[in-house]
């Protein structure tokens, strides 16, 4: 028989274990169902033309899986809801379990999704196409993918009329990958995605412990969020690699503070990592001034940023003829539930037109300015500033995708400031609704028709024109 103390011990652990099992089980179902056969759960597999290597080693585990697209879409949404519930329960109760148990369960969910086919989009093949363009002497920042060789990677990609919006360091990284046979490049990138995701979680756990927070809770919150896990890691997006540099920036600043006068090299590393993050994904240029101001030795951080910046500029000039990523064109795209688009509808613009999009960008300026002022005043505000600025960046984008929540989630996971936690949960629900296949029906049910206005139709036509 179990004593009262042991019974209470298991009572405290049961919710955490249940949350981890629910989230991990839902992640496993998503990976196994997408891998069973080509289906709407992984649209690239439908374009594969017999390329069954896309399905991966998990193929065939669910032979009785439904085949009807509507049923699969309904099951997908159910799995995401279960994952969301498990995520919240596990986050609340995680401190009752040892860190190795929580970390093992979260890592297993990451691994199983990476072993499956990409969910739900084709960005990994866009990366390969841009990398092959650069390797073939076609500048991906000045040429359209439609002029590239129409090989298997091109057939599996979708942004055929969009110059690369990705950072020069990321495109340079993909040049050697693009030379590999496509299945090899695909699985090499999968390994990089998984390594980046696990690295971010390890740094989040370390930062949480360093700040006196629960590392178990940080790992569960950052690692099991359904939109970043299923759609970000499972979608094999490049945000994880850039976020490894972002969170690494914060960790280097913390270590530099611990080292005192001998921490200058860590400050230099922080500045260099911040610029590297921007070189991988231009949106992260926002963190560079914060990293320099938040470093205990700002001169060292500035030197590190300048060194990395010089390398990045050299890459832009020597490898890409001075051309920059097409972030301006990508910034004209609009998703129905983005804050600027909803604001545009409420203000009578019919959606996010040029003026509304500009206002969204302008709204981010005072947020960054206040964050920089606070960090310049007190360096301890660096982590809260990073979380707030990166979340504000997501909220002001007209083209926002669910996995962008990963930008601020590690900082919300360590609860600095604590208000980021409920805001991140609300953002997860909002972005999750924006990513489910039933979105068109949902918005029509509330009498919202994004393409019926002139602005909405123009936004829709722009997107169609870029992917045709």
Secondary structure, DSSP 4 states (H G I P E B T S, - for coil): ---HHHHHHHHHHHHHHHHHHHHHHHHHHHHHHHHHSS-GGGHHHHTSTT-GGGT-TTTTS-TT----HHHHHHHHHHHHHHHHHHHHHHHHHGGGS-HHHHHHHHHHHHHHHHHS---S--HHHHHHHHHHHHHTT--TTTS-GGGS---HHHHH---TT----S-HHHHHHHHHHHHS-HHHHHHHHHHHHHHHHHHHHHHHHHHHHHTTS-HHHHHHHHH--HHHIIIIITTT-THHHHHHHHHHHHHHHHHHHHHGGG-HHHHHHHHHHHHHHHHHSGGGGHHHHHHHHHSSSHHHHHHHHHHHHHHHHHHHHHHHTT----HHHHTT---TTSHHHHHHHHTTSSS--HHHHHHHHHHHHHHHHHHHHHHHH-GGGHHHHHHHHHHHHHHT-SS--GGGGHHHHHHHHTTSSTHHHHHHHHHHHHHHHHHSTTHHHHHHHTT--TTSSHHHHHHHHHHHHHH-
